Amino acid sequence: MRPAPRTGILFARERGEAVDDSRVEQLWDEIWNLLEDGRTEAAVQRALEVLNEDDDVPELRYLLGVGLLDLGEPEAAITEFEAAVAAVPDWSDAQAALAWSNFRACRFEAIAEPLGAAFDADPDNADAHQLRALIAERENDEPLAIVEFAEARRLDPERYPEPYSMAEDEFLACAQAVVAELDEPIREVLEETSFFVQPFPSLELLRGAEPALDPQILGLFVGQSLLEQSVAESGALPNTMYLFQRNLERVASSREELEEEIRITVLHEIGHHLGWDEEELEERGLA
């Protein structure tokens, strides 16, 4: 969903300098179009170029934050969104983006303030409702999570469609069926790996990595890759693979899509076991 640009609300105006609103609108359109076209690195580079000339433009700090978040850099995005909301405290989209960045960086204690500000500025902010639902889910407040997920879907059904949900035992059976259809060499690797299904990743798993992992991850491999293993390490703890049911369900709208997401996630995590980095996984269509 494309948020409305807040043109003209600039630190430059507080300094008494002239503000070219049309220039801000032009840059907003240029950079946002790059983001929508999937040219995220180009969007980030363009925002940085302009901000190097004048870093007091909250619209561009916001767009830079969006790009950094798309690149999986929530910590860096937080800095940009903080600058945007410092300039425009009642900008609901920017406050929600700051709250989301804190969520994705596992800074759960820092979410409440910007999330509350997002609701104060716009009670119908779908992103804010979705985030409140995710937090309620993690806190085992199922009634609130159900209400908030439904409200996010009502407000923005394209961005937050109805997920395809399964009972836990059905999901496990589905995952096992998908694994059973994998090529034999892959199944042999899995035989040496403990396999768990959880609703979503625990705080311990998330913060056990450096930097902390995104709570929305679909799966996780914990252990040593084959490249790291040796005979001397034969006493090490067994490798473990996790699938996170709720997260996987949210990226699927049918059983077929869910089965495909499980397959890709399993292969992605096996790729880590085989020592493939993210670039190699992307080349194999598993990123």
C-alpha positions in Angstrom: 0.0 0.0 0.0 1.4 3.4 -1.0 1.2 5.9 1.9 0.3 9.5 1.1 3.3 11.8 0.8 3.5 14.5 3.6 4.9 17.2 1.4 5.8 20.5 2.8 6.3 19.4 6.4 10.1 20.0 6.6 12.7 21.0 9.1 13.8 23.5 6.5 10.6 25.5 7.1 11.5 25.8 10.8 14.9 27.2 9.7 13.1 29.9 7.8 14.4 28.7 4.5 12.4 28.3 1.3 10.8 24.9 0.7 10.1 23.6 -2.8 7.1 21.4 -2.2 7.0 20.4 -5.9 10.5 19.2 -5.7 9.7 17.0 -2.7 6.7 15.5 -4.5 8.8 14.8 -7.6 11.5 13.0 -5.5 8.8 11.1 -3.6 7.3 9.8 -6.9 10.7 9.0 -8.3 11.9 7.0 -5.3 8.6 5.4 -4.5 8.4 4.2 -8.1 11.8 2.6 -7.8 10.6 0.8 -4.6 7.5 -0.4 -6.3 9.5 -1.7 -9.3 11.7 -3.8 -7.0 14.7 -1.6 -7.6 15.3 -1.2 -3.9 19.0 -0.5 -3.9 18.6 2.2 -6.5 15.9 3.8 -4.4 18.1 3.8 -1.3 21.0 5.2 -3.3 18.8 8.0 -4.7 17.4 8.9 -1.3 21.0 9.0 0.1 22.1 11.3 -2.7 19.4 13.8 -2.0 19.8 13.6 1.8 23.6 14.2 1.5 22.6 17.7 0.2 19.9 18.2 2.8 19.1 15.7 5.5 16.2 17.6 7.0 13.5 16.2 4.6 11.3 13.7 6.6 9.6 12.4 3.4 13.0 11.2 2.1 14.1 9.8 5.5 10.9 7.8 5.4 11.5 6.5 1.9 15.1 5.6 2.8 13.7 3.7 5.9 11.3 1.8 3.6 14.1 0.8 1.3 16.4 -0.3 4.2 13.5 -2.3 5.7 13.0 -4.0 2.3 16.7 -4.8 2.2 16.4 -6.5 5.6 18.2 -3.8 7.6 15.6 -2.9 10.3 18.2 -1.4 12.6 19.3 1.1 10.0 15.6 1.7 9.1 14.8 2.7 12.7 17.2 5.6 12.5 15.4 7.0 9.4 11.9 6.5 10.7 12.9 8.1 14.0 14.0 11.2 12.1 10.8 11.2 10.1 8.5 11.1 13.2 10.6 13.6 15.1 9.8 16.0 12.3 6.1 14.9 11.9 4.9 13.3 15.1 1.3 12.8 13.7 2.4 10.9 10.6 0.7 7.6 11.1 2.5 5.7 8.4 5.9 6.7 9.7 5.0 5.9 13.3 3.7 2.5 12.1 6.9 1.9 10.1 9.0 2.7 13.1 7.0 0.2 15.2 7.4 -2.4 12.5 11.1 -1.8 12.3 11.4 -2.3 16.0 9.4 -5.5 15.7 11.6 -6.9 12.9 14.7 -6.0 14.9 13.3 -7.8 17.9 13.2 -4.6 19.9 9.8 -5.5 21.3 10.1 -3.2 24.3 10.3 -0.2 21.8 7.1 -1.0 19.8 4.4 0.4 22.1 5.2 4.1 21.8 5.3 4.5 18.0 2.4 2.0 17.6 0.2 4.0 19.9 1.2 7.2 18.1 0.2 5.5 14.8 -3.3 4.7 16.1 -3.6 8.2 17.6 -3.0 9.7 14.2 -5.1 7.2 12.2 -7.2 4.5 14.0 -7.7 2.9 10.6 -4.0 2.2 9.8 -4.0 -1.4 8.6 -0.3 -1.9 9.2 -0.7 -0.9 12.8 -3.6 -3.3 13.3 -1.6 -6.1 11.7 1.3 -5.4 14.0 -0.9 -5.3 17.1 -2.3 -8.7 16.1 1.2 -10.2 15.7 2.2 -8.9 19.1 -1.0 -10.2 20.7 -0.3 -13.6 19.0 3.2 -13.7 20.6 1.7 -12.8 24.0 -0.9 -15.6 23.6 -3.8 -13.2 23.6 -5.7 -15.1 20.9 -9.0 -13.1 21.2 -7.2 -9.8 20.5 -5.1 -11.3 17.8 -8.2 -12.6 16.0 -9.9 -9.2 16.2 -6.8 -7.3 15.0 -6.0 -9.6 12.1 -9.6 -9.3 10.9 -9.5 -5.5 11.1 -6.2 -5.4 9.1 -7.8 -7.6 6.5 -10.9 -5.4 6.4 -8.9 -2.3 6.0 -6.5 -3.6 3.4 -7.5 -7.1 2.0 -4.9 -7.0 -0.7 -2.0 -6.5 1.7 -3.4 -8.7 4.4 -5.5 -11.5 2.8 -7.1 -14.4 4.6 -4.3 -16.9 5.4 -4.7 -20.6 4.7 -4.9 -22.2 8.2 -4.5 -25.8 9.4 -4.7 -27.6 12.6 -1.3 -28.3 14.1 -1.4 -32.1 13.4 -2.6 -31.5 9.8 0.2 -29.0 9.2 2.8 -31.5 10.5 1.3 -34.2 8.3 1.5 -31.8 5.4 5.1 -30.9 6.1 6.0 -34.6 6.4 4.3 -35.3 3.1 6.3 -32.5 1.4 9.6 -33.8 2.9 8.8 -37.4 1.7 8.5 -36.2 -1.9 12.0 -34.5 -1.8 14.9 -36.1 -3.7 16.6 -38.9 -1.8 19.9 -37.0 -1.1 17.9 -34.2 0.5 16.0 -36.7 2.6 19.2 -38.3 3.7 20.4 -34.9 5.0 17.2 -34.5 6.9 17.5 -37.9 8.6 20.5 -36.4 10.5 18.5 -33.3 11.5 16.0 -32.9 14.2 12.8 -31.4 12.8 10.3 -29.2 14.7 7.2 -27.3 13.9 6.4 -24.3 16.1 3.7 -21.6 15.7 6.3 -18.8 15.5 9.9 -18.4 16.5 10.6 -18.0 20.2 12.4 -15.0 21.5 15.4 -17.2 22.4 15.8 -18.4 18.8 15.4 -14.8 17.5 17.9 -13.2 19.8 20.3 -16.2 19.6 21.5 -14.9 16.2 23.6 -11.8 15.6 21.9 -9.6 14.4 18.5 -10.8 15.8 16.3 -12.6 13.3 13.0 -11.2 11.9 10.0 -12.7 13.9 8.3 -13.3 10.5 10.9 -15.9 9.3 9.4 -19.0 7.8 12.0 -21.5 9.0 15.3 -21.8 10.7 18.3 -24.1 10.6 20.3 -24.2 13.8 23.6 -26.0 13.8 26.7 -26.4 11.7 26.9 -26.6 7.9 28.6 -29.5 6.3 31.5 -27.2 5.5 32.0 -26.5 9.3 31.7 -30.1 10.5 34.6 -32.4 11.1 35.4 -35.7 12.8 36.7 -33.7 15.8 33.2 -32.2 16.2 31.3 -35.5 16.2 30.2 -34.8 19.8 28.4 -31.6 18.8 24.7 -31.2 19.4 22.6 -32.4 16.4 21.4 -30.0 13.8 17.9 -28.7 14.1 15.4 -27.4 11.6 12.3 -25.4 12.5 9.2 -24.6 10.5 7.0 -21.8 11.8 3.4 -22.6 11.1 1.6 -19.3 11.6 4.2 -17.4 9.6 4.0 -19.9 6.7 0.2 -19.8 6.7 0.3 -16.1 6.4 2.1 -16.2 3.1 -0.3 -18.8 1.6 -3.9 -18.5 0.5 -4.4 -22.2 -0.5 -3.2 -25.7 0.5 -1.2 -25.8 -2.7 0.5 -22.5 -1.9 1.2 -23.6 1.6 2.8 -26.9 0.5 5.0 -25.0 -2.0 6.1 -22.6 0.7 6.9 -25.5 3.0 8.9 -27.2 0.3 10.9 -24.0 -0.6 11.5 -23.2 3.1 12.8 -26.8 3.8 15.1 -26.6 0.8 16.3 -23.1 1.8 17.2 -24.3 5.3 18.9 -27.5 3.9 20.9 -25.1 1.7 22.2 -23.5 4.9 23.2 -27.0 6.1 25.0 -27.6 2.9 26.9 -24.3 3.4 25.2 -22.2 0.7 25.0 -18.5 1.4 22.0 -16.2 0.6 23.4 -15.4 -2.8 23.7 -19.0 -3.8 20.2 -19.8 -2.4 18.8 -16.9 -4.5 20.5 -18.3 -7.6 18.7 -21.6 -6.9 15.4 -19.9 -6.5 15.3 -20.7 -2.7 15.8 -17.2 -1.2 
